[in-house]
Amino acid sequence: MSVRQAVGRALAAVLLSCTAFASVGLTAPAESLFTISIHPVLINLSVDIDVKVGAMHFHKRWSALPDTSKT
C-alpha cells in the first residue's frame, strides 16, 4: 500500500467518524450524555451551537454579521 492510499484511507475514516459523531449527537435526547443542539437566531443572523459531553458543556455562536462592539 502506498503512502497516498494510506493517507486517503485515513482521511476517509476520519470523515466517516466525524459524520457518525455528529449524527448521533444531533439525534440524541436532551438528557443523554452526549448531545449537539443547533439554534438559529434570526435577529442577528447567527447560529448557536451547544455541545454537551457528560458534565461538560460547550457553547459557540457564529454570526453572519460582523461584531460592531469595540473593546
Secondary structure, 3 states (H helix, E strand, C coil): CCHHHHHHHHHHHHHHHHHHHHHHHHHCCCCCCEEEEEEEECCCCEEEEEEEECCEEEEEEEECCCCCCCC
